[in-house]
Amino acid sequence: MSMTRRFVAPVVLPADPACSVLRDAVVDVGPDGRITYCGPAATAPSIPDDIPRSSLSGILAPGLVNTHAHSPMTLLRGLGGDLPLMAWLQDVIWPAEARMRPQDAQAGMLLGCVEMLGYGVTTSAEMYAHAEHVVDAALRAGSRVLVAPAYFDRPGGDWRGDLAAIGKWMDADGLRFGPGDRIELCYGPHSAYTLPPEALYATAEEAAQRGALVHIHVAETLDEDVAQRERHGSVPQLLRTSGLLDGRLLAAHAVHLSDSDIQLLAESGAGVAHCPGSNAKLASGTASLGALRAASVPVGLGTDGPASNDDLDLWEEARLAMMFCRLSTGDPLALTAQDAFLMATSGGAAALGRTDIGSLRTGNWADMIHISVDGPHFAAGLDVADSQLLANLMWAAGSRAVSDVWVAGEAVVENGETVRVDRIAVQRAAGGAAARLG
């Protein structure tokens, strides 16, 4: 297979199931932006002298996968920051979003892409309105996104029309499109409490016809859970009876689950987006991460929206996930740095039902991040045990150490600055939109 560039690094973290730490390793990228080799330099295929080589210091790793976000909400940061979820949504956020124009959503999404790419987050699963403008922003920045246009049953909403429009878009452009297949279209029914069961049945049917992912909020708050249990047994029970568990499903939050609910998710292969920061800020609860993992439910990490978090830093979510899981179980080994790294990368891809991202292996898209070890977070450098290296990365360094980022082999961040868009101009445009909405 032909290649266009070789990346050489003293440490490569491929995010394979063993969470290997490869020393003096190489990643080769082909002309289509996919990886053609990842492994030790000593066993790498020979290449012609005219093939460019990028010799990196530090660590080369997969880009992180944010499994649940509403990134255009960068425009709404700080609004209603001390309210519980339903009051925050109904009294503050939804009225502000009703005033949001398509170009506002595009400005907010572009700022979100700039922020995430700077943190080394190369993929995000977005649920939002104005989806065409969300896609345009992601393509401008060079991000990879799974876009689920959100729909509700509320005044001014038309879930039937929204559902039909998503299917029409998929039929016209396909499920995946854009350079490096950067865009994947999904269905975004907001939740069981904002839609009638009829909408979930219809969504399941439409998604099954196209093999599309359904991205939905599940059992996020106790009030929601109690109401849904009275009506349907539980949210996962409703997902099963509606047919949504028969296809690809991403359950965002999944905080209030019984053992039988977790078993339903496990048996169906549904993925979970674990959002510890947002859940804590809104006092929604602490998801049973240990039980989900023990049942082999694919679990990734999500930031949720930047108005309920209030950032898009997935490294922070990894640290919170480790801390909350250890606290809730009383076990300091309940979620290790190794576990958290895989949740942020290959685990996130698995939760989305994707096998072509989240790890550095032959055939995958070359979505990669270069982590500098020149700062205080790696005081002992790279010549330490593998476990200490991963601990320094996940507990101490995180987003602060991300230097360069590639998506499908294309450089999108160099030395901490985005290269496809002007960060300052993006911030200025988003600031104007935010001031009007606020």
MARPAKE-937956 format. One line per field, with one value per residue (C-alpha): x, y, z; residue in three letters; residue number from 1. Coordinates in steps of 0.1 Angstrom, whole numbers, plus 5000, padded with zeros to 4 digits. Layout:
BEGIN
px	c(X|...)
py	c(Y|...)
pz	c(Z|...)
residuo	c(ALA|...)
num	c(NUM|...)
//
This chain:
BEGIN
px	c(5000|5014|5021|5027|5042|5060|5057|5084|5081|5099|5065|5034|5001|4980|4951|4949|4930|4962|4969|5004|5032|5054|5089|5108|5078|5065|5031|5028|4999|4987|4975|4939|4946|4945|4971|4992|5015|5018|5045|5081|5106|5128|5101|5087|5086|5114|5103|5118|5141|5116|5088|5085|5093|5080|5103|5083|5094|5071|5041|5020|4984|4950|4928|4902|4866|4839|4808|4782|4783|4762|4792|4773|4763|4797|4776|4755|4783|4774|4737|4717|4748|4733|4701|4690|4686|4649|4648|4680|4666|4631|4637|4671|4685|4655|4644|4679|4681|4648|4665|4695|4699|4716|4747|4749|4750|4777|4798|4793|4802|4833|4844|4837|4858|4887|4885|4883|4910|4933|4926|4933|4896|4894|4859|4827|4791|4770|4733|4719|4696|4708|4727|4737|4755|4771|4785|4798|4817|4832|4844|4859|4879|4888|4871|4854|4818|4788|4759|4725|4699|4679|4641|4615|4577|4572|4556|4572|4586|4577|4593|4577|4590|4624|4626|4617|4643|4671|4662|4661|4695|4710|4695|4710|4745|4749|4756|4792|4807|4833|4871|4883|4846|4847|4809|4785|4748|4727|4692|4688|4656|4662|4648|4619|4606|4605|4590|4560|4566|4553|4583|4607|4590|4592|4629|4637|4621|4638|4672|4670|4663|4696|4718|4721|4731|4705|4718|4694|4695|4687|4678|4698|4679|4661|4628|4629|4637|4608|4583|4595|4594|4558|4548|4571|4591|4622|4638|4658|4626|4609|4639|4635|4598|4602|4628|4656|4677|4676|4698|4728|4721|4741|4726|4739|4743|4726|4728|4697|4698|4688|4707|4681|4684|4722|4716|4693|4719|4746|4725|4717|4753|4742|4769|4769|4783|4795|4794|4807|4814|4779|4762|4780|4774|4737|4736|4720|4737|4767|4764|4772|4803|4817|4785|4783|4819|4814|4785|4807|4786|4807|4813|4830|4834|4814|4815|4779|4773|4797|4769|4765|4801|4814|4843|4850|4881|4877|4909|4891|4862|4887|4900|4865|4855|4884|4877|4839|4842|4868|4847|4814|4830|4855|4881|4912|4917|4881|4892|4929|4947|4950|4912|4905|4929|4911|4877|4887|4899|4890|4862|4846|4848|4832|4803|4796|4798|4829|4859|4878|4887|4899|4930|4962|4960|4963|4932|4920|4918|4950|4934|4964|4977|5013|5017|5047|5066|5087|5064|5064|5038|5065|5093|5110|5106|5097|5123|5098|5077|5047|5022|5039|5039|5001|4995|5014|4995|4960|4963|4988|4992|4961|4950|4978|5004|4987|5009|4999|4968|4960|4926|4927|4964|4959|4974|4947|4967|5004|5022|4988|4972|4946|4958|4926|4908|4919|4912|4910|4885|4865|4863|4853|4825|4812|4815|4792|4766|4768|4762|4731|4717|4726)
py	c(5000|5034|5060|5098|5104|5086|5098|5087|5091|5078|5067|5057|5047|5028|5023|4986|4964|4958|4996|4990|5015|5013|5026|5040|5035|5046|5054|5055|5073|5067|5092|5085|5096|5061|5043|5018|5008|5013|4995|4995|5013|4982|4962|4991|4986|5003|5034|5055|5084|5110|5100|5129|5120|5138|5132|5140|5144|5131|5109|5101|5089|5086|5117|5116|5108|5130|5108|5134|5171|5201|5222|5252|5259|5276|5307|5300|5295|5307|5311|5297|5281|5275|5257|5221|5205|5210|5246|5253|5239|5252|5287|5296|5274|5266|5302|5313|5286|5297|5330|5312|5317|5292|5314|5317|5279|5278|5304|5284|5251|5266|5278|5244|5227|5251|5244|5206|5203|5223|5198|5168|5159|5149|5134|5145|5132|5163|5166|5200|5219|5238|5206|5217|5247|5225|5203|5234|5245|5211|5208|5243|5234|5199|5181|5147|5148|5125|5149|5140|5168|5172|5170|5174|5174|5209|5242|5251|5217|5192|5159|5142|5168|5168|5130|5130|5157|5136|5106|5127|5142|5107|5094|5124|5125|5091|5083|5094|5121|5149|5146|5116|5107|5134|5136|5109|5116|5102|5105|5128|5122|5143|5120|5099|5128|5153|5129|5106|5069|5071|5092|5066|5038|5059|5067|5031|5022|5050|5043|5005|5012|5031|5015|5048|5056|5069|5094|5100|5112|5083|5084|5116|5128|5111|5130|5118|5083|5081|5094|5070|5040|5047|5049|5024|5004|5024|5044|5013|4993|5018|5018|4980|4980|5008|4989|5013|4987|4965|4989|5012|5033|5057|5064|5097|5100|5068|5078|5062|5026|4994|4962|4950|4982|4977|4942|4954|4978|4951|4925|4950|4963|4999|5023|5048|5083|5089|5126|5129|5167|5178|5152|5166|5203|5198|5174|5148|5119|5096|5069|5033|5032|5001|4981|4992|4982|4949|4941|4949|4978|4999|5032|5063|5098|5129|5165|5173|5209|5236|5254|5226|5216|5243|5232|5207|5192|5154|5149|5165|5141|5112|5124|5129|5095|5080|5099|5094|5057|5052|5072|5054|5019|5026|5010|5029|5005|5007|5028|5031|5056|5029|5023|5060|5065|5037|5051|5085|5068|5033|5030|5061|5047|5015|5034|5050|5017|5028|5006|5031|5057|5058|5037|5037|5005|4997|5008|5033|5070|5088|5109|5116|5139|5148|5152|5173|5160|5192|5206|5199|5172|5148|5157|5123|5124|5093|5069|5057|5026|5024|5027|5059|5073|5067|5081|5113|5116|5111|5126|5155|5165|5161|5189|5212|5190|5187|5203|5190|5173|5155|5144|5119|5126|5163|5188|5208|5220|5230|5241|5245|5267|5257|5260|5258|5287|5318|5312|5349|5356|5326|5338|5373|5360|5337|5365|5387|5359|5351|5387|5389|5356|5364)
pz	c(5000|4991|5017|5018|5053|5081|5117|5141|5178|5210|5223|5204|5222|5196|5220|5213|5238|5258|5260|5246|5250|5219|5223|5192|5170|5136|5121|5083|5066|5031|5005|5015|5051|5065|5085|5066|5095|5132|5152|5162|5140|5139|5120|5099|5061|5042|5024|4996|5005|4991|5015|5041|5077|5107|5137|5168|5204|5231|5225|5194|5203|5187|5187|5215|5208|5225|5225|5235|5228|5219|5208|5194|5230|5233|5227|5259|5284|5319|5313|5342|5356|5391|5381|5380|5346|5338|5351|5332|5300|5301|5316|5301|5274|5252|5251|5241|5215|5200|5192|5176|5139|5117|5113|5151|5154|5128|5147|5180|5164|5148|5181|5196|5169|5175|5213|5209|5183|5205|5233|5209|5205|5168|5168|5185|5184|5181|5188|5177|5155|5124|5115|5080|5095|5122|5094|5075|5106|5112|5076|5078|5110|5098|5126|5124|5136|5139|5135|5150|5142|5173|5174|5200|5206|5219|5207|5174|5169|5142|5149|5120|5096|5112|5110|5074|5066|5082|5061|5029|5037|5043|5011|4992|5007|5023|5059|5056|5034|5032|5030|5049|5056|5083|5085|5097|5098|5127|5142|5172|5191|5221|5248|5260|5280|5251|5225|5225|5221|5186|5176|5190|5171|5139|5145|5150|5117|5098|5113|5107|5070|5067|5093|5110|5146|5169|5196|5225|5261|5285|5322|5328|5360|5388|5380|5344|5355|5380|5355|5327|5351|5360|5323|5305|5331|5324|5296|5284|5285|5263|5239|5237|5230|5204|5185|5191|5209|5177|5159|5165|5196|5217|5251|5265|5303|5313|5350|5366|5355|5373|5369|5344|5324|5322|5310|5283|5270|5272|5253|5225|5221|5227|5236|5265|5266|5302|5310|5346|5345|5333|5355|5385|5377|5372|5402|5379|5396|5392|5365|5375|5354|5372|5366|5329|5323|5342|5319|5288|5277|5253|5273|5260|5275|5267|5277|5270|5260|5269|5288|5312|5317|5308|5286|5259|5275|5274|5294|5323|5318|5320|5353|5367|5355|5374|5406|5407|5399|5426|5451|5443|5446|5474|5451|5440|5412|5399|5369|5361|5340|5314|5315|5312|5282|5263|5272|5257|5225|5213|5239|5226|5191|5202|5219|5186|5167|5148|5141|5119|5145|5181|5177|5156|5135|5098|5079|5105|5097|5108|5135|5157|5184|5194|5231|5243|5273|5278|5305|5343|5338|5327|5351|5347|5309|5289|5305|5331|5335|5312|5341|5353|5317|5314|5349|5341|5308|5323|5357|5352|5316|5296|5272|5283|5267|5232|5206|5172|5157|5125|5111|5083|5080|5075|5100|5117|5147|5148|5179|5197|5170|5145|5109|5088|5106|5124|5161|5169|5141|5152|5188|5176|5155|5183|5208|5187|5184|5221|5230|5209|5224|5260)
residuo	c(MET|SER|MET|THR|ARG|ARG|PHE|VAL|ALA|PRO|VAL|VAL|LEU|PRO|ALA|ASP|PRO|ALA|CYS|SER|VAL|LEU|ARG|ASP|ALA|VAL|VAL|ASP|VAL|GLY|PRO|ASP|GLY|ARG|ILE|THR|TYR|CYS|GLY|PRO|ALA|ALA|THR|ALA|PRO|SER|ILE|PRO|ASP|ASP|ILE|PRO|ARG|SER|SER|LEU|SER|GLY|ILE|LEU|ALA|PRO|GLY|LEU|VAL|ASN|THR|HIS|ALA|HIS|SER|PRO|MET|THR|LEU|LEU|ARG|GLY|LEU|GLY|GLY|ASP|LEU|PRO|LEU|MET|ALA|TRP|LEU|GLN|ASP|VAL|ILE|TRP|PRO|ALA|GLU|ALA|ARG|MET|ARG|PRO|GLN|ASP|ALA|GLN|ALA|GLY|MET|LEU|LEU|GLY|CYS|VAL|GLU|MET|LEU|GLY|TYR|GLY|VAL|THR|THR|SER|ALA|GLU|MET|TYR|ALA|HIS|ALA|GLU|HIS|VAL|VAL|ASP|ALA|ALA|LEU|ARG|ALA|GLY|SER|ARG|VAL|LEU|VAL|ALA|PRO|ALA|TYR|PHE|ASP|ARG|PRO|GLY|GLY|ASP|TRP|ARG|GLY|ASP|LEU|ALA|ALA|ILE|GLY|LYS|TRP|MET|ASP|ALA|ASP|GLY|LEU|ARG|PHE|GLY|PRO|GLY|ASP|ARG|ILE|GLU|LEU|CYS|TYR|GLY|PRO|HIS|SER|ALA|TYR|THR|LEU|PRO|PRO|GLU|ALA|LEU|TYR|ALA|THR|ALA|GLU|GLU|ALA|ALA|GLN|ARG|GLY|ALA|LEU|VAL|HIS|ILE|HIS|VAL|ALA|GLU|THR|LEU|ASP|GLU|ASP|VAL|ALA|GLN|ARG|GLU|ARG|HIS|GLY|SER|VAL|PRO|GLN|LEU|LEU|ARG|THR|SER|GLY|LEU|LEU|ASP|GLY|ARG|LEU|LEU|ALA|ALA|HIS|ALA|VAL|HIS|LEU|SER|ASP|SER|ASP|ILE|GLN|LEU|LEU|ALA|GLU|SER|GLY|ALA|GLY|VAL|ALA|HIS|CYS|PRO|GLY|SER|ASN|ALA|LYS|LEU|ALA|SER|GLY|THR|ALA|SER|LEU|GLY|ALA|LEU|ARG|ALA|ALA|SER|VAL|PRO|VAL|GLY|LEU|GLY|THR|ASP|GLY|PRO|ALA|SER|ASN|ASP|ASP|LEU|ASP|LEU|TRP|GLU|GLU|ALA|ARG|LEU|ALA|MET|MET|PHE|CYS|ARG|LEU|SER|THR|GLY|ASP|PRO|LEU|ALA|LEU|THR|ALA|GLN|ASP|ALA|PHE|LEU|MET|ALA|THR|SER|GLY|GLY|ALA|ALA|ALA|LEU|GLY|ARG|THR|ASP|ILE|GLY|SER|LEU|ARG|THR|GLY|ASN|TRP|ALA|ASP|MET|ILE|HIS|ILE|SER|VAL|ASP|GLY|PRO|HIS|PHE|ALA|ALA|GLY|LEU|ASP|VAL|ALA|ASP|SER|GLN|LEU|LEU|ALA|ASN|LEU|MET|TRP|ALA|ALA|GLY|SER|ARG|ALA|VAL|SER|ASP|VAL|TRP|VAL|ALA|GLY|GLU|ALA|VAL|VAL|GLU|ASN|GLY|GLU|THR|VAL|ARG|VAL|ASP|ARG|ILE|ALA|VAL|GLN|ARG|ALA|ALA|GLY|GLY|ALA|ALA|ALA|ARG|LEU|GLY)
num	c(1|2|3|4|5|6|7|8|9|10|11|12|13|14|15|16|17|18|19|20|21|22|23|24|25|26|27|28|29|30|31|32|33|34|35|36|37|38|39|40|41|42|43|44|45|46|47|48|49|50|51|52|53|54|55|56|57|58|59|60|61|62|63|64|65|66|67|68|69|70|71|72|73|74|75|76|77|78|79|80|81|82|83|84|85|86|87|88|89|90|91|92|93|94|95|96|97|98|99|100|101|102|103|104|105|106|107|108|109|110|111|112|113|114|115|116|117|118|119|120|121|122|123|124|125|126|127|128|129|130|131|132|133|134|135|136|137|138|139|140|141|142|143|144|145|146|147|148|149|150|151|152|153|154|155|156|157|158|159|160|161|162|163|164|165|166|167|168|169|170|171|172|173|174|175|176|177|178|179|180|181|182|183|184|185|186|187|188|189|190|191|192|193|194|195|196|197|198|199|200|201|202|203|204|205|206|207|208|209|210|211|212|213|214|215|216|217|218|219|220|221|222|223|224|225|226|227|228|229|230|231|232|233|234|235|236|237|238|239|240|241|242|243|244|245|246|247|248|249|250|251|252|253|254|255|256|257|258|259|260|261|262|263|264|265|266|267|268|269|270|271|272|273|274|275|276|277|278|279|280|281|282|283|284|285|286|287|288|289|290|291|292|293|294|295|296|297|298|299|300|301|302|303|304|305|306|307|308|309|310|311|312|313|314|315|316|317|318|319|320|321|322|323|324|325|326|327|328|329|330|331|332|333|334|335|336|337|338|339|340|341|342|343|344|345|346|347|348|349|350|351|352|353|354|355|356|357|358|359|360|361|362|363|364|365|366|367|368|369|370|371|372|373|374|375|376|377|378|379|380|381|382|383|384|385|386|387|388|389|390|391|392|393|394|395|396|397|398|399|400|401|402|403|404|405|406|407|408|409|410|411|412|413|414|415|416|417|418|419|420|421|422|423|424|425|426|427|428|429|430|431|432|433|434|435|436|437|438)
//
